[in-house]
Amino acid sequence: MNRYFKFILGISIVAFASCRKDTMIVVPENPSIDNYSSLQDFYKTNGVVMQNYTIDANNGGSFTTPQGTVVVIPSNAFVTQSNQPVTGNVTVQFKDIYKKSDMLLSNMPTMLSYGEPLKSAGEFYIKVLSSNLVVQMAPGKKIEVDQPVINTGILDSAMIPLGILQDSIGFGWMGTPYDSLSFNPENYVFSLYQFNPPLDSGTWSNSDNANFFSMYSQTQLTMHPTVAMNNSFQDVFLVFSNIHTMIHVYTNGTDFPYAFAPVGLPCTVVAIGIKDGKLYSSFTPITISANQTVNFTLSETTTADFKTALNALN
């Protein structure tokens, strides 16, 4: 497994003591009309919505998502979990994520091996059902997912295919030994040959440049909440400027340390929290410097105002 990429949730890192004052922009305080039971409830409510498409399993077919992703499914592409051919109509459940704001709202960060940052060309989720039972790919078949080039419109030939796998070690992005990525002038063409286990959870895939940040030295970046709050009810993210990268920074119980911060790059520290059903957030723009500590203060906001501020970072 050491030849594949993986990140592990819950990294514990000793925080550096040095601090500096940072300019902080706090979302204006407004009475919240939202009511969330947890951060998981927030992501479930505001994440990218699942799309459902019907395909004839015998003949195959294609569909185009509202974001411009083209999915091409060949004939006789599926078998049951007992390896019997699937016939008739199947339901394809599909999500595609390109915007950094949607990555955050869906809690789908672009990270690999133990938290190193990725430059993403887009993420997608797929699960196929026949008569409400999940199916798997037939041997030798592939689903082609054409991901449109985002932002600059310039292809990055260093992109590779990654998938999310669940195993005894943890849940994270890793390289897939069976999928492939090719390029044409307008799209990244992700060829998906196998659904990842467990099948019932569906398959997440991601086209990424895993080496983009290797040109930058890395440092410890520590996010420190100025007001104590139950860390199980707050999350911290790094949304990078002019790079398609969104990092989830996990708590060590007191602070939110990140050991792979690329020195010299601008980003925004986005913190969110849930307290008494209400949403709290803060936005802190920084340029990453060596051994930096960033203080943040959460203020009550509405989901609408939070999304407005978040969308400005895309």
SEKOLPA-281381 format. One line per 10 residues: number of its first residue (from 1); for each residue y, z, x of N, C-alpha, C. Coordinates in nm, 2 decimals, decimal comma. Layout:
! residues N
NUM = Y/Z/X/Y/Z/X/Y/Z/X | ... .
This chain:
! residues 314
1 = -0,12/0,00/0,08/0,00/0,00/0,00/0,13/0,00/0,08 | 0,12/0,03/0,21/0,24/0,04/0,29/0,30/-0,10/0,32 | 0,24/-0,21/0,27/0,31/-0,34/0,29/0,39/-0,37/0,17 | 0,39/-0,29/0,07/0,47/-0,31/-0,05/0,59/-0,21/-0,05 | 0,69/-0,25/-0,13/0,81/-0,16/-0,14/0,78/-0,06/-0,25 | 0,84/0,06/-0,23/0,83/0,16/-0,34/0,94/0,26/-0,32 | 0,99/0,31/-0,44/1,08/0,42/-0,43/1,02/0,54/-0,51 | 1,05/0,66/-0,47/0,99/0,77/-0,53/1,11/0,85/-0,59 | 1,09/0,89/-0,72/1,19/0,97/-0,78/1,20/1,11/-0,73 | 1,32/1,17/-0,73/1,33/1,31/-0,70/1,33/1,34/-0,55 .
11 = 1,42/1,26/-0,48/1,42/1,28/-0,33/1,50/1,41/-0,30 | 1,45/1,50/-0,22/1,52/1,62/-0,18/1,57/1,60/-0,04 | 1,70/1,61/-0,02/1,77/1,59/0,10/1,87/1,70/0,13 | 1,87/1,75/0,25/1,97/1,85/0,29/2,11/1,80/0,29 | 2,20/1,86/0,22/2,34/1,81/0,21/2,42/1,85/0,33 | 2,50/1,76/0,38/2,60/1,79/0,49/2,71/1,87/0,43 | 2,77/1,95/0,52/2,87/2,05/0,48/3,01/1,98/0,47 | 3,03/1,87/0,55/3,16/1,82/0,56/3,21/1,75/0,43 | 3,33/1,77/0,39/3,38/1,71/0,27/3,52/1,65/0,29 | 3,56/1,57/0,20/3,70/1,52/0,20/3,74/1,50/0,06 .
21 = 3,87/1,50/0,04/3,92/1,48/-0,10/3,91/1,34/-0,13 | 3,87/1,31/-0,25/3,86/1,17/-0,30/3,95/1,15/-0,43 | 4,01/1,03/-0,44/4,08/1,00/-0,56/3,98/0,99/-0,67 | 4,01/1,05/-0,78/3,91/1,05/-0,89/3,98/1,00/-1,02 | 3,91/0,91/-1,09/3,96/0,86/-1,22/3,86/0,92/-1,32 | 3,91/0,99/-1,41/3,83/1,05/-1,52/3,85/0,98/-1,65 | 3,75/0,95/-1,71/3,76/0,88/-1,85/3,84/0,98/-1,94 | 3,95/0,93/-2,00/4,03/1,01/-2,09/3,95/1,09/-2,19 | 3,99/1,22/-2,21/3,91/1,30/-2,30/3,94/1,26/-2,44 | 3,84/1,24/-2,52/3,85/1,21/-2,66/3,74/1,29/-2,74 .
31 = 3,77/1,32/-2,86/3,67/1,38/-2,94/3,55/1,29/-2,95 | 3,43/1,34/-2,92/3,31/1,26/-2,93/3,25/1,25/-3,07 | 3,22/1,12/-3,11/3,16/1,10/-3,24/3,01/1,08/-3,22 | 2,96/1,09/-3,09/2,82/1,07/-3,06/2,74/1,20/-3,07 | 2,61/1,19/-3,08/2,53/1,30/-3,08/2,39/1,27/-3,02 | 2,38/1,31/-2,89/2,26/1,28/-2,81/2,18/1,41/-2,78 | 2,05/1,40/-2,79/1,97/1,52/-2,77/1,94/1,53/-2,62 | 1,95/1,42/-2,54/1,92/1,42/-2,40/1,97/1,30/-2,33 | 1,97/1,29/-2,20/2,00/1,17/-2,13/1,90/1,05/-2,17 | 1,78/1,09/-2,19/1,68/0,99/-2,23/1,72/0,93/-2,36 .
41 = 1,77/1,01/-2,45/1,81/0,96/-2,58/1,93/0,87/-2,56 | 2,02/0,90/-2,47/2,14/0,82/-2,44/2,09/0,68/-2,40 | 2,00/0,67/-2,30/1,95/0,54/-2,25/1,88/0,47/-2,36 | 1,80/0,54/-2,44/1,72/0,47/-2,54/1,82/0,41/-2,65 | 1,93/0,48/-2,67/2,02/0,43/-2,77/2,11/0,32/-2,72 | 2,14/0,32/-2,60/2,24/0,22/-2,54/2,19/0,12/-2,45 | 2,06/0,13/-2,41/2,00/0,03/-2,32/1,98/-0,11/-2,39 | 1,95/-0,20/-2,30/1,93/-0,34/-2,35/1,82/-0,35/-2,46 | 1,85/-0,42/-2,57/1,77/-0,42/-2,69/1,65/-0,52/-2,66 | 1,53/-0,48/-2,71/1,41/-0,57/-2,70/1,43/-0,69/-2,79 .
51 = 1,39/-0,81/-2,74/1,38/-0,93/-2,82/1,24/-0,96/-2,84 | 1,21/-1,01/-2,96/1,07/-1,05/-3,00/1,06/-1,20/-3,03 | 0,96/-1,26/-2,97/0,94/-1,41/-2,99/0,80/-1,43/-3,02 | 0,77/-1,53/-3,11/0,64/-1,57/-3,15/0,60/-1,70/-3,08 | 0,48/-1,70/-3,01/0,43/-1,81/-2,94/0,29/-1,84/-2,98 | 0,25/-1,97/-3,00/0,11/-2,01/-3,02/0,04/-2,00/-2,89 | -0,06/-1,91/-2,89/-0,13/-1,88/-2,77/-0,22/-2,00/-2,72 | -0,26/-2,08/-2,82/-0,34/-2,20/-2,79/-0,26/-2,31/-2,72 | -0,14/-2,33/-2,77/-0,06/-2,44/-2,72/0,05/-2,40/-2,62 | 0,08/-2,27/-2,62/0,18/-2,23/-2,53/0,32/-2,26/-2,60 .
61 = 0,42/-2,24/-2,52/0,56/-2,26/-2,57/0,66/-2,20/-2,48 | 0,79/-2,20/-2,53/0,90/-2,15/-2,45/1,00/-2,09/-2,54 | 1,09/-2,01/-2,48/1,21/-1,96/-2,55/1,32/-1,93/-2,45 | 1,44/-1,93/-2,50/1,56/-1,90/-2,42/1,63/-1,78/-2,48 | 1,65/-1,68/-2,40/1,72/-1,56/-2,44/1,87/-1,57/-2,46 | 1,93/-1,48/-2,53/2,08/-1,49/-2,54/2,15/-1,49/-2,41 | 2,09/-1,44/-2,30/2,15/-1,44/-2,17/2,12/-1,56/-2,08 | 2,04/-1,65/-2,14/2,02/-1,78/-2,07/1,89/-1,78/-1,99 | 1,80/-1,68/-2,00/1,67/-1,68/-1,93/1,58/-1,77/-2,01 | 1,51/-1,86/-1,94/1,42/-1,95/-2,00/1,27/-1,90/-1,96 .
71 = 1,19/-1,88/-2,06/1,06/-1,83/-2,04/0,96/-1,94/-2,09 | 0,87/-1,98/-2,00/0,78/-2,09/-2,03/0,64/-2,03/-2,02 | 0,56/-2,04/-2,13/0,43/-1,99/-2,14/0,33/-2,10/-2,15 | 0,23/-2,12/-2,06/0,13/-2,23/-2,08/0,03/-2,21/-2,19 | -0,04/-2,31/-2,22/-0,15/-2,30/-2,32/-0,26/-2,20/-2,27 | -0,32/-2,14/-2,36/-0,44/-2,05/-2,33/-0,41/-1,95/-2,21 | -0,29/-1,89/-2,22/-0,25/-1,81/-2,11/-0,30/-1,66/-2,11 | -0,36/-1,62/-2,23/-0,39/-1,48/-2,24/-0,54/-1,46/-2,28 | -0,58/-1,34/-2,24/-0,72/-1,30/-2,28/-0,70/-1,15/-2,32 | -0,80/-1,11/-2,40/-0,80/-0,97/-2,44/-0,84/-0,88/-2,33 .
81 = -0,83/-0,75/-2,35/-0,86/-0,65/-2,24/-1,02/-0,66/-2,21 | -1,09/-0,72/-2,30/-1,23/-0,74/-2,28/-1,26/-0,88/-2,23 | -1,15/-0,95/-2,19/-1,16/-1,09/-2,13/-1,20/-1,20/-2,22 | -1,17/-1,18/-2,35/-1,20/-1,29/-2,45/-1,07/-1,37/-2,47 | -1,08/-1,50/-2,49/-0,96/-1,58/-2,51/-0,89/-1,54/-2,63 | -0,75/-1,54/-2,62/-0,66/-1,51/-2,73/-0,62/-1,63/-2,80 | -0,64/-1,64/-2,93/-0,60/-1,76/-3,01/-0,50/-1,72/-3,11 | -0,43/-1,82/-3,17/-0,34/-1,79/-3,27/-0,20/-1,74/-3,22 | -0,12/-1,69/-3,30/0,02/-1,65/-3,26/0,01/-1,52/-3,19 | 0,09/-1,50/-3,09/0,12/-1,38/-3,02/0,26/-1,34/-3,02 .
91 = 0,29/-1,21/-3,01/0,43/-1,17/-3,01/0,47/-1,13/-2,86 | 0,57/-1,19/-2,81/0,62/-1,17/-2,68/0,74/-1,08/-2,69 | 0,73/-0,95/-2,64/0,84/-0,86/-2,63/0,91/-0,88/-2,50 | 1,04/-0,90/-2,50/1,11/-0,94/-2,37/1,25/-0,88/-2,37 | 1,29/-0,83/-2,25/1,42/-0,78/-2,21/1,46/-0,85/-2,08 | 1,59/-0,89/-2,07/1,64/-0,94/-1,94/1,77/-0,87/-1,91 | 1,79/-0,82/-1,79/1,91/-0,74/-1,75/1,97/-0,81/-1,63 | 2,10/-0,84/-1,64/2,17/-0,90/-1,53/2,30/-0,82/-1,49 | 2,37/-0,76/-1,59/2,49/-0,69/-1,56/2,46/-0,55/-1,51 | 2,54/-0,50/-1,42/2,53/-0,37/-1,36/2,54/-0,26/-1,47 .
101 = 2,63/-0,29/-1,57/2,65/-0,20/-1,68/2,52/-0,18/-1,76 | 2,45/-0,29/-1,78/2,32/-0,29/-1,86/2,21/-0,22/-1,78 | 2,22/-0,24/-1,64/2,12/-0,17/-1,56/2,14/-0,01/-1,57 | 2,27/0,03/-1,57/2,29/0,17/-1,59/2,26/0,22/-1,73 | 2,30/0,15/-1,83/2,27/0,19/-1,97/2,12/0,20/-2,00 | 2,05/0,11/-1,93/1,90/0,11/-1,94/1,83/0,20/-1,84 | 1,90/0,26/-1,75/1,85/0,34/-1,64/1,75/0,26/-1,56 | 1,78/0,14/-1,52/1,70/0,05/-1,44/1,77/0,02/-1,31 | 1,77/0,11/-1,21/1,84/0,09/-1,09/1,77/-0,01/-1,00 | 1,85/-0,06/-0,90/1,80/-0,16/-0,80/1,78/-0,09/-0,67 .
111 = 1,66/-0,03/-0,66/1,62/0,05/-0,54/1,48/0,02/-0,50 | 1,45/0,03/-0,37/1,31/0,02/-0,33/1,27/0,13/-0,24 | 1,18/0,12/-0,16/1,11/0,22/-0,07/1,19/0,35/-0,05 | 1,16/0,45/-0,12/1,22/0,58/-0,11/1,37/0,58/-0,14 | 1,42/0,48/-0,20/1,56/0,48/-0,25/1,66/0,38/-0,18 | 1,61/0,30/-0,09/1,70/0,20/-0,02/1,75/0,10/-0,13 | 1,88/0,06/-0,11/1,94/-0,03/-0,21/1,89/-0,17/-0,21 | 1,89/-0,23/-0,32/1,85/-0,37/-0,34/1,97/-0,45/-0,39 | 1,98/-0,57/-0,35/2,07/-0,67/-0,42/1,99/-0,75/-0,52 | 2,02/-0,74/-0,64/1,94/-0,80/-0,75/1,99/-0,93/-0,80 .
121 = 1,90/-1,02/-0,84/1,93/-1,14/-0,91/1,90/-1,13/-1,06 | 1,84/-1,01/-1,10/1,81/-0,99/-1,24/1,68/-0,93/-1,26 | 1,67/-0,85/-1,36/1,54/-0,78/-1,40/1,49/-0,83/-1,54 | 1,36/-0,82/-1,56/1,31/-0,86/-1,69/1,19/-0,77/-1,72 | 1,16/-0,76/-1,85/1,05/-0,68/-1,90/0,97/-0,77/-2,00 | 0,84/-0,77/-1,99/0,76/-0,85/-2,08/0,63/-0,78/-2,12 | 0,60/-0,79/-2,25/0,47/-0,74/-2,30/0,43/-0,83/-2,41 | 0,30/-0,87/-2,42/0,25/-0,96/-2,51/0,14/-0,90/-2,60 | 0,15/-0,92/-2,73/0,06/-0,85/-2,83/0,00/-0,96/-2,92 | -0,13/-0,94/-2,94/-0,21/-1,02/-3,04/-0,26/-0,92/-3,14 .
131 = -0,22/-0,94/-3,27/-0,26/-0,85/-3,37/-0,24/-0,71/-3,34 | -0,12/-0,68/-3,28/-0,07/-0,55/-3,24/-0,15/-0,49/-3,12 | -0,23/-0,57/-3,06/-0,30/-0,52/-2,94/-0,25/-0,59/-2,81 | -0,23/-0,51/-2,71/-0,17/-0,57/-2,59/-0,28/-0,66/-2,52 | -0,23/-0,77/-2,46/-0,33/-0,86/-2,40/-0,29/-0,87/-2,25 | -0,37/-0,94/-2,17/-0,34/-0,97/-2,03/-0,34/-1,11/-2,00 | -0,30/-1,15/-1,88/-0,29/-1,29/-1,84/-0,44/-1,34/-1,81 | -0,46/-1,47/-1,85/-0,59/-1,53/-1,81/-0,58/-1,57/-1,67 | -0,70/-1,56/-1,60/-0,70/-1,60/-1,46/-0,65/-1,74/-1,43 | -0,56/-1,75/-1,33/-0,51/-1,88/-1,29/-0,39/-1,93/-1,37 .
141 = -0,35/-1,86/-1,47/-0,23/-1,89/-1,55/-0,11/-1,82/-1,50 | 0,01/-1,87/-1,53/0,13/-1,81/-1,49/0,24/-1,82/-1,60 | 0,32/-1,73/-1,61/0,44/-1,74/-1,70/0,56/-1,76/-1,61 | 0,64/-1,87/-1,64/0,75/-1,90/-1,56/0,88/-1,84/-1,62 | 0,95/-1,76/-1,55/1,07/-1,70/-1,60/1,19/-1,76/-1,51 | 1,27/-1,84/-1,57/1,38/-1,90/-1,50/1,51/-1,82/-1,52 | 1,55/-1,75/-1,42/1,66/-1,66/-1,42/1,79/-1,73/-1,38 | 1,89/-1,74/-1,46/2,01/-1,81/-1,42/2,08/-1,73/-1,31 | 2,15/-1,81/-1,22/2,23/-1,75/-1,11/2,35/-1,69/-1,17 | 2,37/-1,56/-1,14/2,48/-1,48/-1,19/2,60/-1,47/-1,10 .
151 = 2,71/-1,44/-1,15/2,83/-1,41/-1,08/2,88/-1,53/-1,00 | 2,85/-1,54/-0,87/2,91/-1,64/-0,78/2,85/-1,78/-0,81 | 2,73/-1,79/-0,87/2,67/-1,91/-0,89/2,60/-1,97/-0,76 | 2,59/-1,89/-0,66/2,54/-1,93/-0,53/2,40/-1,86/-0,52 | 2,30/-1,95/-0,50/2,16/-1,90/-0,48/2,15/-1,82/-0,35 | 2,07/-1,71/-0,35/2,04/-1,63/-0,24/1,89/-1,65/-0,20 | 1,86/-1,73/-0,10/1,73/-1,77/-0,07/1,64/-1,66/-0,01 | 1,71/-1,54/0,01/1,63/-1,42/0,06/1,58/-1,34/-0,05 | 1,59/-1,38/-0,18/1,54/-1,31/-0,29/1,38/-1,32/-0,29 | 1,32/-1,21/-0,33/1,18/-1,20/-0,34/1,14/-1,14/-0,47 .
161 = 1,01/-1,16/-0,52/0,97/-1,09/-0,64/0,92/-0,95/-0,62 | 0,97/-0,86/-0,71/0,92/-0,72/-0,71/0,88/-0,69/-0,85 | 0,79/-0,58/-0,85/0,75/-0,53/-0,98/0,75/-0,38/-0,98 | 0,74/-0,33/-1,10/0,73/-0,18/-1,11/0,59/-0,15/-1,15 | 0,53/-0,06/-1,07/0,39/-0,02/-1,09/0,38/0,13/-1,11 | 0,29/0,17/-1,19/0,26/0,31/-1,21/0,13/0,35/-1,15 | 0,13/0,44/-1,05/0,00/0,48/-0,99/0,01/0,63/-0,97 | -0,09/0,69/-0,89/-0,10/0,83/-0,87/0,02/0,88/-0,78 | 0,09/0,79/-0,71/0,20/0,84/-0,62/0,33/0,85/-0,70 | 0,36/0,76/-0,78/0,48/0,76/-0,86/0,52/0,63/-0,92 .
171 = 0,64/0,62/-0,97/0,68/0,51/-1,05/0,80/0,44/-0,97 | 0,78/0,31/-0,93/0,89/0,25/-0,86/0,87/0,11/-0,83 | 0,98/0,04/-0,78/0,97/-0,10/-0,74/0,88/-0,12/-0,62 | 0,80/-0,22/-0,62/0,73/-0,26/-0,50/0,70/-0,41/-0,51 | 0,67/-0,46/-0,39/0,64/-0,60/-0,38/0,51/-0,63/-0,45 | 0,50/-0,75/-0,51/0,37/-0,78/-0,58/0,30/-0,89/-0,50 | 0,17/-0,87/-0,48/0,09/-0,96/-0,39/0,05/-1,09/-0,46 | 0,08/-1,10/-0,59/0,03/-1,22/-0,67/0,14/-1,30/-0,73 | 0,26/-1,25/-0,75/0,37/-1,32/-0,81/0,45/-1,40/-0,70 | 0,53/-1,50/-0,74/0,61/-1,58/-0,64/0,74/-1,61/-0,70 .
181 = 0,84/-1,64/-0,61/0,97/-1,68/-0,65/1,01/-1,81/-0,58 | 1,06/-1,90/-0,65/1,11/-2,03/-0,60/1,25/-2,05/-0,65 | 1,31/-2,16/-0,61/1,45/-2,18/-0,63/1,48/-2,33/-0,68 | 1,57/-2,34/-0,77/1,63/-2,47/-0,79/1,78/-2,46/-0,80 | 1,86/-2,56/-0,81/2,00/-2,54/-0,80/2,07/-2,44/-0,89 | 2,00/-2,41/-1,00/2,07/-2,33/-1,10/1,99/-2,20/-1,14 | 1,87/-2,19/-1,09/1,78/-2,07/-1,13/1,70/-2,02/-1,02 | 1,67/-1,89/-1,03/1,55/-1,83/-0,96/1,43/-1,85/-1,05 | 1,33/-1,90/-1,00/1,21/-1,93/-1,08/1,10/-1,83/-1,05 | 1,09/-1,73/-1,13/0,99/-1,62/-1,11/0,86/-1,66/-1,18 .
191 = 0,75/-1,67/-1,10/0,62/-1,71/-1,15/0,54/-1,58/-1,16 | 0,51/-1,54/-1,28/0,44/-1,41/-1,31/0,29/-1,45/-1,34 | 0,20/-1,40/-1,25/0,06/-1,43/-1,26/-0,02/-1,32/-1,32 | 0,03/-1,20/-1,33/-0,04/-1,08/-1,37/0,05/-0,98/-1,43 | 0,01/-0,92/-1,54/0,08/-0,81/-1,60/0,04/-0,68/-1,52 | 0,14/-0,60/-1,50/0,11/-0,48/-1,42/0,06/-0,36/-1,50 | -0,04/-0,29/-1,45/-0,09/-0,17/-1,52/0,01/-0,06/-1,53 | 0,00/0,03/-1,63/-0,08/0,02/-1,75/-0,03/-0,09/-1,84 | -0,11/-0,17/-1,90/-0,07/-0,28/-1,99/0,01/-0,23/-2,11 | -0,02/-0,12/-2,16/0,05/-0,07/-2,28/0,20/-0,04/-2,25 .
201 = 0,23/-0,02/-2,12/0,37/0,01/-2,08/0,45/-0,12/-2,06 | 0,39/-0,23/-2,06/0,46/-0,36/-2,04/0,48/-0,38/-1,89 | 0,54/-0,49/-1,85/0,56/-0,53/-1,71/0,71/-0,55/-1,68 | 0,76/-0,47/-1,58/0,90/-0,49/-1,53/0,89/-0,57/-1,40 | 0,98/-0,67/-1,39/0,99/-0,75/-1,27/1,14/-0,77/-1,23 | 1,16/-0,79/-1,10/1,29/-0,80/-1,05/1,30/-0,89/-0,93 | 1,40/-0,98/-0,93/1,42/-1,07/-0,82/1,53/-1,00/-0,73 | 1,49/-0,98/-0,60/1,58/-0,90/-0,52/1,59/-0,95/-0,37 | 1,70/-0,92/-0,31/1,71/-0,94/-0,17/1,69/-0,80/-0,11 | 1,58/-0,77/-0,05/1,54/-0,64/0,00/1,61/-0,61/0,14 .
211 = 1,66/-0,71/0,20/1,72/-0,70/0,34/1,87/-0,71/0,35 | 1,93/-0,72/0,23/2,08/-0,75/0,23/2,15/-0,63/0,30 | 2,11/-0,51/0,28/2,19/-0,39/0,33/2,15/-0,36/0,47 | 2,06/-0,43/0,53/2,02/-0,39/0,67/2,13/-0,42/0,77 | 2,23/-0,50/0,73/2,34/-0,52/0,82/2,44/-0,41/0,83 | 2,42/-0,31/0,74/2,52/-0,19/0,74/2,44/-0,07/0,79 | 2,52/0,02/0,86/2,46/0,15/0,90/2,46/0,23/0,78 | 2,36/0,32/0,77/2,34/0,41/0,66/2,39/0,55/0,69 | 2,43/0,62/0,59/2,48/0,75/0,60/2,44/0,84/0,48 | 2,46/0,97/0,50/2,43/1,06/0,39/2,56/1,07/0,30 .
221 = 2,54/1,04/0,18/2,65/1,05/0,08/2,61/1,16/-0,02 | 2,70/1,26/-0,04/2,66/1,37/-0,13/2,76/1,37/-0,25 | 2,72/1,37/-0,37/2,80/1,39/-0,49/2,79/1,53/-0,54 | 2,90/1,59/-0,55/2,91/1,74/-0,59/2,98/1,76/-0,72 | 2,92/1,81/-0,82/2,99/1,84/-0,94/3,08/1,97/-0,93 | 3,20/1,96/-0,97/3,29/2,07/-0,95/3,27/2,17/-1,06 | 3,21/2,14/-1,17/3,18/2,23/-1,27/3,03/2,24/-1,29 | 2,98/2,36/-1,29/2,83/2,38/-1,30/2,78/2,32/-1,44 | 2,68/2,25/-1,43/2,62/2,20/-1,56/2,47/2,18/-1,53 | 2,39/2,20/-1,63/2,24/2,19/-1,61/2,21/2,05/-1,56 .
231 = 2,16/2,04/-1,44/2,14/1,91/-1,38/2,04/1,82/-1,45 | 1,95/1,88/-1,54/1,86/1,80/-1,62/1,94/1,73/-1,73 | 2,06/1,76/-1,75/2,14/1,69/-1,85/2,26/1,61/-1,79 | 2,25/1,58/-1,66/2,35/1,49/-1,60/2,28/1,40/-1,49 | 2,34/1,28/-1,48/2,29/1,18/-1,39/2,41/1,12/-1,31 | 2,38/1,07/-1,19/2,48/1,01/-1,10/2,43/0,88/-1,06 | 2,52/0,78/-1,06/2,49/0,64/-1,02/2,60/0,59/-0,92 | 2,56/0,50/-0,83/2,65/0,43/-0,75/2,65/0,28/-0,80 | 2,77/0,23/-0,84/2,78/0,10/-0,89/2,87/0,02/-0,78 | 2,81/-0,07/-0,71/2,87/-0,13/-0,60/2,97/-0,24/-0,64 .
241 = 3,08/-0,26/-0,56/3,17/-0,36/-0,59/3,13/-0,49/-0,53 | 3,14/-0,60/-0,61/3,11/-0,74/-0,56/2,97/-0,76/-0,51 | 2,88/-0,67/-0,53/2,74/-0,68/-0,50/2,66/-0,64/-0,62 | 2,55/-0,71/-0,65/2,48/-0,68/-0,78/2,38/-0,57/-0,75 | 2,43/-0,45/-0,73/2,35/-0,33/-0,69/2,40/-0,21/-0,77 | 2,30/-0,14/-0,83/2,33/-0,02/-0,91/2,22/0,09/-0,87 | 2,26/0,20/-0,81/2,17/0,30/-0,76/2,17/0,43/-0,84 | 2,06/0,48/-0,87/2,05/0,61/-0,94/2,03/0,72/-0,83 | 2,12/0,81/-0,82/2,11/0,92/-0,72/2,05/1,04/-0,79 | 1,94/1,09/-0,73/1,87/1,20/-0,79/1,91/1,34/-0,73 .
251 = 1,91/1,44/-0,82/1,96/1,57/-0,78/1,86/1,65/-0,69 | 1,92/1,73/-0,60/1,83/1,82/-0,52/1,84/1,96/-0,59 | 1,89/1,97/-0,71/1,90/2,10/-0,78/2,04/2,15/-0,79 | 2,12/2,11/-0,69/2,26/2,16/-0,69/2,36/2,04/-0,68 | 2,33/1,95/-0,58/2,42/1,83/-0,56/2,33/1,71/-0,59 | 2,39/1,59/-0,56/2,33/1,46/-0,58/2,34/1,39/-0,44 | 2,24/1,41/-0,35/2,25/1,34/-0,22/2,19/1,21/-0,22 | 2,24/1,12/-0,14/2,19/0,98/-0,12/2,19/0,95/0,03 | 2,07/0,93/0,09/2,06/0,92/0,23/2,07/0,77/0,28 | 2,08/0,68/0,19/2,08/0,54/0,23/2,21/0,46/0,20 .
261 = 2,32/0,54/0,20/2,45/0,48/0,16/2,50/0,39/0,27 | 2,53/0,26/0,24/2,58/0,17/0,34/2,73/0,19/0,38 | 2,76/0,23/0,50/2,89/0,26/0,55/2,99/0,14/0,53 | 3,10/0,17/0,48/3,21/0,07/0,47/3,22/-0,01/0,34 | 3,12/0,01/0,25/3,12/-0,07/0,13/3,18/0,01/0,01 | 3,26/-0,06/-0,07/3,32/0,01/-0,18/3,22/0,02/-0,30 | 3,23/0,13/-0,37/3,15/0,14/-0,49/3,22/0,25/-0,58 | 3,16/0,26/-0,70/3,22/0,37/-0,79/3,10/0,46/-0,82 | 3,13/0,59/-0,80/3,04/0,70/-0,84/3,06/0,72/-0,99 | 2,95/0,69/-1,07/2,96/0,71/-1,21/2,87/0,82/-1,25 .
271 = 2,92/0,93/-1,31/2,84/1,04/-1,35/2,85/1,05/-1,50 | 2,73/1,09/-1,56/2,73/1,11/-1,70/2,65/1,24/-1,73 | 2,68/1,30/-1,84/2,62/1,42/-1,88/2,61/1,44/-2,03 | 2,52/1,52/-2,08/2,50/1,55/-2,22/2,51/1,70/-2,24 | 2,60/1,74/-2,32/2,61/1,89/-2,35/2,65/1,91/-2,50 | 2,57/1,99/-2,56/2,59/2,01/-2,71/2,59/1,88/-2,79 | 2,51/1,78/-2,74/2,51/1,66/-2,81/2,62/1,56/-2,78 | 2,72/1,60/-2,70/2,83/1,52/-2,67/2,81/1,45/-2,53 | 2,88/1,34/-2,51/2,87/1,26/-2,39/2,99/1,30/-2,30 | 2,96/1,32/-2,17/3,06/1,35/-2,07/3,05/1,25/-1,96 .
281 = 3,16/1,21/-1,89/3,14/1,12/-1,78/3,26/1,13/-1,69 | 3,24/1,06/-1,57/3,35/1,05/-1,47/3,33/0,92/-1,39 | 3,44/0,86/-1,35/3,43/0,74/-1,26/3,52/0,77/-1,14 | 3,45/0,76/-1,02/3,52/0,79/-0,90/3,50/0,68/-0,80 | 3,61/0,59/-0,78/3,60/0,48/-0,68/3,61/0,54/-0,54 | 3,52/0,49/-0,45/3,52/0,53/-0,31/3,49/0,41/-0,22 | 3,52/0,42/-0,09/3,47/0,34/0,01/3,38/0,43/0,10 | 3,26/0,40/0,11/3,16/0,49/0,17/3,19/0,51/0,32 | 3,20/0,64/0,36/3,23/0,67/0,50/3,12/0,77/0,55 | 3,11/0,79/0,68/3,00/0,87/0,73/3,00/1,01/0,68 .
291 = 2,88/1,06/0,64/2,86/1,20/0,60/2,96/1,25/0,49 | 2,98/1,17/0,40/3,09/1,19/0,30/3,04/1,27/0,18 | 3,13/1,36/0,13/3,10/1,43/0,01/3,20/1,39/-0,10 | 3,16/1,36/-0,22/3,25/1,32/-0,32/3,24/1,42/-0,44 | 3,35/1,48/-0,47/3,35/1,58/-0,58/3,38/1,50/-0,71 | 3,31/1,54/-0,82/3,34/1,48/-0,95/3,34/1,58/-1,06 | 3,42/1,55/-1,16/3,44/1,64/-1,28/3,41/1,56/-1,40 | 3,32/1,61/-1,48/3,29/1,54/-1,61/3,38/1,58/-1,72 | 3,43/1,48/-1,80/3,51/1,50/-1,91/3,45/1,44/-2,03 | 3,47/1,51/-2,15/3,42/1,46/-2,27/3,47/1,32/-2,31 .
301 = 3,39/1,23/-2,35/3,43/1,10/-2,39/3,35/1,05/-2,50 | 3,38/0,93/-2,55/3,30/0,86/-2,65/3,21/0,75/-2,58 | 3,11/0,71/-2,64/3,03/0,60/-2,59/3,11/0,48/-2,57 | 3,19/0,45/-2,67/3,27/0,33/-2,67/3,37/0,33/-2,55 | 3,43/0,44/-2,52/3,52/0,44/-2,41/3,45/0,44/-2,28 | 3,33/0,50/-2,27/3,25/0,50/-2,15/3,21/0,35/-2,12 | 3,16/0,28/-2,22/3,12/0,14/-2,20/3,23/0,06/-2,16 | 3,35/0,08/-2,21/3,47/0,00/-2,17/3,50/0,02/-2,02 | 3,49/0,14/-1,97/3,51/0,17/-1,83/3,40/0,12/-1,74 | 3,28/0,12/-1,80/3,16/0,08/-1,72/3,16/-0,08/-1,71 .
311 = 3,20/-0,14/-1,82/3,20/-0,29/-1,82/3,30/-0,35/-1,72 | 3,40/-0,27/-1,69/3,50/-0,31/-1,59/3,45/-0,32/-1,45 | 3,33/-0,26/-1,43/3,27/-0,26/-1,29/3,17/-0,38/-1,27 | 3,15/-0,46/-1,38/3,05/-0,57/-1,36/3,11/-0,68/-1,27 .
